[in-house]
């Protein structure tokens, strides 16, 4: 009898296990591909923050600042915020918005504070902005859009020299209305919502406040011009409120702290403030335009490309060894490695092969391309080629050939042609993609077509020297 009585209990456990297996799971959210280091994010944010403070009316009232700062710092203590040096300031601006710069400087419009009903609603927006910083969305987008040019620029933009934003301005990256650093995709917005919900919960704020504020903005979006700026810089993902509410259901149960009376007092202080004069832009500093840096200077590497003389950039036959956790290979001993050797991508060239606008005319770009699914040499090579063509639409692929490296790894070589920054010649390039446990190791070898005969022996040596750790 005991055996029969135990059957329903066993069945119950079986159904419980099935239910747990099929239950919704929290999305794994992490930063994407990035050519910038975290230190460069921080330096960039500080330089851009200085520009913001020269262009917007920053509130000096300590009670208003302390109110927002206390909310922000409480959120920034979350392990999910990734320990950036966050700062929180308030600017006098009637539109409902807030924004965070790479590395942590965060600015809240007074219009957002007066539009919120609770501290949790303000915390929801700040947690969302902190999530953009932690997920490195700004520099991720800049990296994807400038894959060909950034390695040379970042390789020379040494920390401490001041002017990474001025260097980036050579590529058109700044704080303008359509800045890559500040205008995010719907997918990035959705991820920032979900991570923000988790940060709020860790900090003790009821994350339903985020959903409530988004509902309020959606209801007012057709009625108030104050809301338009928020949705212009924060594109609305599909079913945003429902996704936030669904994420809340996945959180562990917690006791959330009630609002203080501070929000009512702070809103009254803001509404009683006189109109502050906006700072006047400095000479030569347009609205939203980066400043700092010295045109063409890139810290430790000075671009020296002479449009009429590619011979100064030719590779030597002697090789040095490049070695990282992911790959090793030889490179010409008269060229320099620009970037961290364990970064996702590096540039290797002579300064004479790099031009002041960041274009590379003679050199190599090497990096890792992670597979979206199971690694497949042909499929991943096709995807990588599409990515390079999106970055440089003048690049034209030619014939491809599969071969085996001396080390035994399978590889594909694809001829490419484009416009060379050197005068009176096209650009000849070969993309070598090599099977790798993470997807692909790739090497894009670039030379002016008129000088390809001089480059070919060194390029062949580099290709033959590639070793993938097993």
N, C-alpha and C positions, 0 to 999 in steps of 0.2 A: 504493500500500500504506500509506503513512503516513496517508493520509486515513482508511482503514478502521480502522487501529489507534487513531486518535484518538477514534473514536466512543464506545467504552466510557468513556473518560475524560470526554468531554462529558456523557454520560448520568449519570455519577456526580455531576458538578457540579450537574446539574439536580435530581437526587434530593436532594442536600445542601441546595440552595436551598429546595426544597419542605419538607424536614424542618425547616429553620430557620424558615420562615414559619409552620408549624403548631405549633412548639414552645411550651410554656407561657410566658407572660410575667408578670413581676412586676406586681402590682396597683399602680395609682397611688393612693397614700394621702395625703390632705391634710386640713387642718382644714375643718370645715363652717361653716355659717352662724353668725354670732356678733354680738351687739349690744355686747359688751364689747370694750374695747381691750386690747392685751397688757399695758399698764401697769396697767390695772384688774385683770387676772388676778393680777399680781404683788402689788399692794396687798392684794387679797382674801386671797391665800395667806398673806401675812405676818400679817394679822389673825387668820385662822383658826388658824394655827400657834401663835399666842400662847394661844388658847383651848385647843388640844390639850394644850399644856404645862402648863396649869392643871388639866387633868382626867385626865391619864395620868402614870404614873411613868416619867419620862425617865431613862435610864441615864446615870450620870456617869463610869463606868469608861472611861478614855481608850483602853485597848487594844481594848475591844469597839467603841467608837465609831469608832476609827481603821480597824478592819478593814472595817466597813460603809462608812464614808466613802470609803476608797480605792477600793472597788469602784464606788460610785456616781459619784464624780468622774471615774473612768476612762470610764464609760459616757457621762456628761454631756458629755464632750469631743467626742463624735460630732457631725458636722454636722447629723445628723437630729434631735438633741435641741433644736435651735433656740435655743441660747444664753440660756436662762432662768437666773436666779440660784438654781440647785438647792442645797439643803442636805439632809444625811442624818443623821438621829438614830435612836436605838434606844429603844424603850419596853419595859418589863418587862410582858409579856403572853404567856400560855401558848398562846393560839390562834395558828394558823398564818395570818399575814396580813401585808400591808404596804399602805400607801396614800400617795398623793401628792396634795397640794392644788394648786389652780390656781397657776401661777407658779413652782412648783418645790419647796416644802418637802415632804420625804419622810420617812416614819416607818416603821421596820421592827420588827415584833414579835420578841421573843426566841424565841418559839415557832417562827417560821419558820427562824431560824438553826439551832436545835437539830434541826429536822426535815430540813434539807438535808444531802446527802451530800458535795457539792462546792461550791466557790466559784462555779462556772459556774451551778449551780442557783439560788443566791442572786442572781447577776447576771441570770439570766433573769427573775426576779420584778421586780427593780429596773428592768431595761430596759423591761418591760411598764408599770410605773408611770410612768417617764419619758415613755413614748409617750403616755399619757393627757394629760400636761402639754403635750407638743409639739403634739398634735392638738387640744388645748383642749376635751376632751370635756365637762368639768364645766360650763363657761360656755356651750358649745354647747347642752347640754340645758336649762340655765336660760333661755337666749334663746328656744328654741323653745316652751317651756312658758309664757313670760310675754311674748309678742310685743306685746301691747297695752299692758302696764303698764311694761315696762322702760325704754323710751326716756325717759320723764319722770324716772324714778328715776336712771338713769345720767347723764342730762344735767346733773343737779345734784350728783351725788356726785363732787366735785372731788378730784383726787389731792392728798394732802398734808394734807387736813383731818382725816383719821382717822375711820373709821366707815363705810366702804362696806358692811361686813357688817351693821352696825346698820341702815343704810338698806335693805339687801336683806331684812332681817328683816320689814319692813313687808309684803313679798310672800310671806312664809312660806319664804324661802330661807335655809337654815342648815346646820348639821352634824348634824341629827338622823338617826335610823336610816334614814329613807327620803329622805335629802337628794338633790336633783337633782344637786348638785355632786359627789357621791361614789358614786352608784349608777348604773352604766352599762348600756346595752343590750347585747345579744349581738353586734350588729354592731360597736359600739364596742370590745367586748372582743376581737373577732376582728382588727380593725385594729390594736389595741395589741399583740396577739401578733405580727403580721407585721412591724410597724415595730420592735418589740423585738428580733426575730431579726436584723434588719439592723443595729441599733445594737450588739448583742452582737458581731456579726462585725467591724464597724468597730473596736470596742474590743479585739479580739483574744481574746474569750472564745468558746469553742466553743458555738454556739447550740443544739446538741443538748441542752445542759443544761436549756434551757427545756422541751423536750418531755419529758425524763426527769422533771422535777419535776412537771409536770402529770399524767404517767402515775402517779406516786407518789401524788399527791393523789386522783386518781380511784379508785385501788385502796383507799385508806383512807377514802373519803367515807362509806361505810356503816358503818364500824367506829369512827371516832374523832370525838368532838364538837369536837375542836380544828380540824378541817377545815371544819366547817359555816360558820364566819364568812367564810372565803375565798370559798366559792361563793355565799354570800348577797350579798356586795358585788361579786363577779366572776362574773356568770352565765355558765355554761359553754356556749360556742358548739358547734354540731353539729360532730362530727369534729375537735375542737380539736387533738389531737395529730397527726392526719394532715395537717391544714393547715399546722401548724408544720413538720413534716418535709418537706412539699412545698415550702414556702418556702425551706428550707435548700438544697434541690437547685438553686434558681435563683441562689444566691449565687456570687460568684467564689471560686476556690480560694484558701485562706489557710493560713498556719501559725498555729495557736492556741497560746496560752501554757498550760502545765500549772499545776495548782493548787499553791499553797504549802502549807506545813504549818500555816498560821495558823488554818484552820477548826477543827482538832482542839483547839487551845489555847483558842480563843475559846468553843467549845461547853463546854469544861470550866469556864471562868470563869463562864459563865452558869449552869450547873447548880450551881455552888458559891455563888451569890449568895443572900443572905437576901432575904426578901420585903420589898419597898420599900413604904412607905405611899403611897397614892394621894393627890394633892393634893385638898383640899376645895374644891368650887366656891365662887366668890365669891357674896356675897348677891345674889339676883336672877338668878343665872346657872344655869339648869337644865342638866342633862347634854345636851350636843350643841346647846345653844342659843347663837346668836351674841350677842355683846355689843359694846359700843362704839357710837358714834353717839349722836345725840340725837333721840328720837322726832319724826318729822315734818320734821327738818331735812335739806336736800338740798344742802348746800354753797352754790353761787352762786345757786340758785333755791329760794326758799321757797314751797312750795305754799300757795295762799291761797284755794282754792275755798270759796265760801260756799254751802251747799246751797240757800239760799233766794234767792240773788241772782246769776243768770247774766249780768246786764247788765254787770257789771264785767269780764267776760271777752270781751266782744264784739270782733270784728275791726274795725279801722279801714278806710277806703277807700284810704288811701295805701299804696303797695307798696314794699318793698325787694326786691332781687334775691338769690335763692339760686342759687349756681353751684357745680357740682362737675364732676368729669370725666365723669359719667354723664348729667347733666341740668341744666337751668336753669329757673327759674320765679320768679314774684313771690309775696311773702307780706306780710300786713298789717304795717305798720311799728310797731304797738304790741305785736306778738308777738315771741317770742324763739325762736331755733333752739337746740335742746338736743341735743348730740352733735356728733361730728366731721362736717364737711360731706362728706367722702368715705367715710363709714361706709355700711354696708349699709342702715341705716334711721335716720331722724331724727324727732324730735318738734318741732313748731312750735306754740306756744301762748302765751297769757298765763299767768303764775303763778296768776291767779284762775280759770283753767280747769282747774287740776290739783289733785287732792285728796291728802291726806297718805298715803293708802294706795296712791298711784301711779295711781289711775284718772284718766282724762282725760274731762272733761265738755264741753269747748269747745276745739277745736283741730284740728290736722292731723297725721297720721302719713304720712310719705312714704318710699319705699324702692324697692329693686330686688328682683325675684323672678326667680331664674334658672330657665330651662327645664330640665326633666329630659332632654328630647329636643330635636328641632328646634323653635324658637320658633313658637308658634301662639296667636294672641291669645285665641280662645275657650277653648281647652283650658287655657291657662295661667291665664286668669281664673277658670275653674271650680276649678282646683287651689288658687289663692290664696284664694278664698272658703271652701273647705273648711278651709284652714289657719287663717283668722281665726275660723271657727266652733268649731274645736277649742280655741282659746285662750279664746274667750268664748262659751260654749254658750247664752247668752241672746240672741245676735245672730241676727236672722231676716232672710234675704234677700228682697227683693221684685222688682219689675220691673227688667229690664235693657234698655238701648238702645245700639246701635252708632252712633257718630258720628265725624266727622273734626275734629281740632283746627285752629285757624287756621294752625298751622305745617305742616299737611298730614299729620300722623301719625294713623293709625287708633286709635280708642279705644272703650272700652265703659264706660258708667256704670251702676252697679247700686245701687238703693236698699236700705238696711239699716235695721233698727230694733232697739232694745234698751232696757235699763233705764238711764236717766240717773242719775248721782250727784246731779244737782240735783233738788230735791224737786218732787213733784206734776207730773212731766212724763216722757214717754218720751225716748229718745235718737233723734234722726234723723241718719242718716249716709249718705254717698254714697261708694262705692268707684269711683274712676276708674282704669282700667287702660289703659296706653298701650303700643303695640308698641315694643320696644326691641331692639337687636342682641343683648343678653344674655338676653332673655326678655320681662319686663314692667317698666315703671316704674309704680308705683301711688301713689295719693294717697287716703287715707281722710280725708274731711272730716266732722267730728263737731260737732254742736250740739244743745242741748236743743230738743225739738220746739216748745216754746212760744216759742222765740226764733229759729226758723229764718228767719222773714221778715227779721230784721235781719242774719242771717249770709249769706243767699243772694247779695247783690250782690258781697261780698268773695270768696265761694267761686267765683262765676262768673269773676271776674277772675283768680283763681289758676289755674283750669282752662284758661282761654284763653291764659295766659302760658307754658304748658309748652312747652319746646323740647328735643328729643332730638338730640344731636350726630350727624351723619351720618358 
